[in-house]
Amino acid sequence: MKRTGMDFCGGRGAVMDLMTIVGIVAGFMLILNGIGMGSIGNFLDISSFLIVAGGTLAAVIASYPPGILLEIPGHLKVLLRGNKYDIEDLVDQIVDMVILARREGLLALEPMAEEIKEPFFRQSLFMVVDAQDSEKIRNVLEKELENSTNRHDRAAGFYERAAAYAPAFGMVGTLIGLINMLRGMNLDIIGTFTLGRDMSLALITTLYGSILANLILNPIAQKLRIRQNQEEVYCTTVIEGVIGIQKGEHPKFLREHLLASLKQSLQDKALTRLEEKDAFRGDESLLGRKRYVFSRSDFEKDKS
């Protein structure tokens, strides 16, 4: 299974996350409020902007293969996509699967695997249906997750590296401005009049570099790290879940084991909700396209 860029193992449809955009816009509004609308012109300089933005871009191009630039639209898409992983629903689905597998065998899961659209979960379940060794399944899936994590590290690292370059090029622009100012400085009336203006222009690049790094690049990198962590939790839950299905573990034990990745308050909430569903599982449990009715004894069945 091949994936590129900031891809994900799969999950639910996610609500759009606009908080990154809201934060960046709010940051610019606060800066503009501090500057004052009448003084904005004092902070605009094309040459300074080109030094910072152009220098940062040139440095990251020199540091990374050219293909990563083509992945930037995908990174922005990930930023706007909220958390698409519902661990509670995933655990509930896996528990349904382990109950069915204990009743009818692993081959009974094949119709369900065919209907799963998420690539990682689908691949994992098919490996179980094929009755492969549990250690082999774990090794293959963990290697796939490791490769995916490495790709995500490179994507987030791209913006983290750019955030380190931006202030440096801001200082480069400031040094260029100061050198030019000192070389042309004289002590007559005209020279004294232009000294403050030239000094302010020299400092603008430092401002641009700080804004670019701390208001744009670092937040993007942090949000990509958050998305990466969400994916790792989801995929790890899938791995542990399909191994539990393959081993025929007790549904209640497997459920609690898989929910351990959540913080305690969410674990309690999820366990309460899922235990309530147990009492009505015959009415609410839909496995694929076929409805299965389970008795309470199915949950108390000893692990074979």
Secondary structure, 3 states (H helix, E strand, C coil): CCCCCCCCCCCCCCCECCHHHHHHHHHHHHHHHHHCHHHHHHHCCHHHHHHHHHHHHHHHHHHCCCHHHHCHHHHHHHHHECCCCCHHHHHHHHHHHHHHHHHHCHHHHHHHHHHCCCHHHHHHHHHHHCCCCHHHHHHHHHHHHHHHHHHHHHHHHHHHHHHHHHHHHHHHHHHHHHHHHHHCCCCCHHHHHHHHHHHHHHHHHHHHHHHHHHHHHHHHHHHHHHHHHHHHHHHHHHHHHHHHHHHCCCHHHHHHHHHHHCCHHHHHHHHHHHHHHHCCHHHHCEECCEECCCCCHHHHCCCC
